[in-house]
Amino acid sequence: MTKRKKRAGGRHGLQVVTLCISTALVLILLGLVVSLVLSAHNLSDRVRENLTVTMMLENDMTQTESQQLCARLRKRPYISHVTFISKQKALKEQAAAMGSDPTEFIGVNPFLPSIEMQLKSDYANTDSLKWISAELKKYSKVGDITYPRDLINQVNEMLSKISIVLLILAALLTFISFSLVNNTVRLGVYARRFSIHTMKLVGASWGFIRRPFVWQAVTIGIVAALIANGALAAGVYAWANYEPDVLSIITWQVMAITAVSVLIFGIVITAVCADLSVRKFLRMKAGDLYKI
């Protein structure tokens, strides 16, 4: 009898370890999806904020007036960064790009001073830029407002398509993850189906029978989530050592939300799956237990 109990306990312990590892692997997959969706949002914001709007200034604007204008622009709620380009700096940049100095042929500096602006991501679209351009032109000694209209439209369309694809992928992988964890938990409950039937025969209530299975599943879900979060954190750490700039996209907020999501999903899905599986066997008659 003691040997049988030890063998049964060993099998049960192996099932718990297998369930924990299987759940952790599924949670790693889910964590990758969550972090990918959140990182894609950060990447889209970064791309939009790198689009440049150029404000051309009149030739007679003084250095003091340009500095005052830059200070006023920095206070606008839609502008994230402002850079003043003087006539001399514009000449130097163009001379470097062209390989020759235009003043040698013309005799004067042909370039106008300008201000380059990066907008906040929410305003980096053609509709917002129309009224932003009209507002900026109201400042004195301001000429044309230029920005890459076609590029902005292409970037926004591309990012919208990527977001839709990622959301579909996330929904699909969430369903697959639920199915995999559900099957794994069901196998663990299946191995103890006769114990469930025995407890039902001695008069135990369904809630009393379900409780230890659900709590065990929750414990497994927590342990699996910790393993999954550890693996994801190690992956981000290794990637950051190889490419440090990745931390500007996979921020600590992304990692925190991913970790919490993995933990919540691990607890909820294992508890729900265990409850559903136990209910299934509670409804079955004794003869049916031998047929499955």
N, C-alpha and C positions, 0 to 999 in steps of 0.2 A: 504493500500500500504506500509506504514511504517513497519507494523508487518511482511509483506511478505519479505521485504528487510532484516529485522533483522533475520528472520528464515533462509533465503538464506545465509546471511552472517555467521550465526552460523554454518550451515551445511558446508559451505566452510572452515571455520576455523577448524572445526572438521576433515575434510578431509586432511587439511594441516598437522595437528598434527599427524593424523594416518599415513600419508605418511612419515613424518619425523621419527617417531618411527620405522616404518617398514624398511625404508632405513637404519637407524642406526643399526638395528639388523643384516641386511645383511652385512653391512660394518664391523661389529664386526667379523662376520664369515670370511670375506675376510682378515681382519687384522690378525686373528689367523693363517690363511693359510700362509700369507706372513712371519709372525714372525717365524712360524714353519719351513719353508723352509730355512730361513736365519740362524736360530738357529741350524738346523741340519748341515749346512755347518760349523759353528763354532765348533760344537761337533765333527764332523769328523776330523777337524784340531787338536783339542785337543787330540783326541785318537791317531792320527798318531804321534803327537809330544811327547807322553808319551812312545812310543816304544824306547827301549834302545839298543844302539850299544855298544859293549864292546871291547876295545882295550887292549890286554894283552901286558905287558911290560917285558923286560928282567930283570933278577934278580939283575943285577949289576947296574941298572939305579939309579942314585943319586936323592935326593930330589930336588936339584937345576935343574937338567936336566928334571925332570918330570914337575916342575913348568913352565919351559921355553916351554916345549912341549904343556902344557895346554894353555899357552898364545897364541901360534901359532895356535892351533886348534880353539880357540874362534874367531879368525879372518876369519876363513873359512866361505864362504857365506851360506853353507848348514847346519851348526851346530848352534843350538839355545842354548844349555846348555852343560857344561862340568863339570864332577865331578871326582876328583882324589881319587882312593882307594888305600891306602898304604897297605903294607904287614901286618902290625899290625892291621889295621882296617878290612882287609879281614879275618884275623884269629879270631878277636873278633866276627864278624858277623857269621862266620861259627860255632864257638864254641857255640854261643847262639842258632843257628838253630839246631845243632846236640845234644846239651845238654852235651857236653864233649869237652875238649881241646885236639886237635890232637897232640900238642907238648908233651903231657904226654906219648904218645905211640911212637912217631917218634923221639922225641928229638930236632927237628928243626921245624921252620915254613915252611910248604910245599906250601904256597900260594905265588903267584907272584903279584906284584903291577899291577894295571890296571886303565884304564880311561873309565868311562861310559859317553856316549854322547847321547843326544836327538837331532834328526834332525828336521829341519823345515818341515812342513807338505808336501810341494811340492816334497821333496826328500825322503819321507818315502815310497818307493816302491822298489821292487826287482831290477828293471832295474837301478835305480839310485845308489842303494847300491853296485852294482857290481863295477862300476867305482870309487865310493867313497872308497870302501875297497882297491882297487888297489892303489889309491892315498895315503891312510893312511899308507899302508905298506912300502911306500918309506921312511918314517921317520926312523931315526936310532934307534936301540934298541926297535923296535916294533915287537911283535910276531903275534899271530893270531888276526883276526878281526871276532867277532862272533855277530850274531843277529838272532832273531827268524824268519826265512824265512817263515815257514808255517803260523805262526800267522800273519805276515804282509800281506801275500796273502789273508788269510781269512778275515782280517779286511778290506782290500781294496775292496774285492768282496762284502762283506756285505754292506759297505758304498755305493758302486755303486748301489746296488739293492735298498737300502733305498732312495737314491736320485731319482732314476727313479720313484719309487712309489709316492714319495712326489710331483714330477713334474706332474705326471698324476692326482694326487688328486687335486693339485692346479688348473690345467686346467679345471677339471670337476667342482670344486666348483666355479671357476670364471664364467663359463657358467651358472651354476645354479643361482649364485648371479645376473647376468645380467638379467636372465629370471624373477626372483622374483621382482627386482626393476622395470623392464619394465612393468610387470603386474600391480604393485602398481601405477606407474605413469600414466599408461593408464586409470586406474579407475578414477583417479583424473581429467584427461582431458575429459573422457567420461561424467562425471557429468555436464560438461560445453559445451557439443557438440552443443546445440542449440544456445548458445551465439556465438560460432564460426561461425555457419551458418548465424546468424543475421549480424555479422560484414562483412561476405562475401557478403551478399545481399546489404549492403549500400556502397559497392565499396572499402572496405579496401583491401589493397594488402596482399598477403599471408605472406610476410615477416613481415608486421606490425602486423598481427594477431598472428604469431608464437612468436614474440619477448617477450611479457609479460609472456607467458607460459614458455618459455625457461629460462628467468631470474628468475622467481619464482622457477623453478625446480633447478636451480643452487644454489639459496639461501637455499633451502631445503637440497640440497646435502652438502653444507658447514656446516649447523647446524647439520645434521646427522653425518657428519664426525667428528665434534668436540665432539659430544656425544659418538661416537664409540671410538675415541682416549682416551677420559676420562675413559671410561669403561675398555679399554685395559690397560691403565696406572695403574688404580686401581688394576686390576688383577695381574699385574707384581709386584706392590708394596706389595700386600698381600703375594704373593708367595715368594718374596725376604725376607720378615720378617720371613717366616716359614723355608726357605732354602736359606741362603745368597749366597751360591756358584752358584746359578742359574744366578747371574749377570755376571759370567764369560762366560756364553753361550749366554744369552739374554743381550747383551751389549747395550750401549747407541746408537751405530751405528745402531744396529738392530731395536731399538725402534724408532729412527729418520726416518729410511727408511720406516718402517711400517706406521708411522704417515703420512708421505708425500704420500705414496702409497694410503692410505685410503682416504686422502683429494682429491687427483687427481681422483681416481676412483669415489668418491662420486660426484664430479663436472661433470666429463665427462659422466658418465652413466646416471645421471638424465637429463642432457641437451640433450643428444642424444635420450633418450627415449621420452622425452617431444616433441622434434622436430618431431620424427617419428609418434607419436600419433596424433599430431595436423595435420600433413600432411594427415594422413589417413582420418580424419574427413573432411578436406578441400576438398578432392576428392569425397566425398560422396554427393549424391543428397538429397534433403530435405526429400523425402519419405523414403529413406533408413535409416534415423536417427531414425525413429520410430520402425524399425524392429530389432534393435540390443539392 
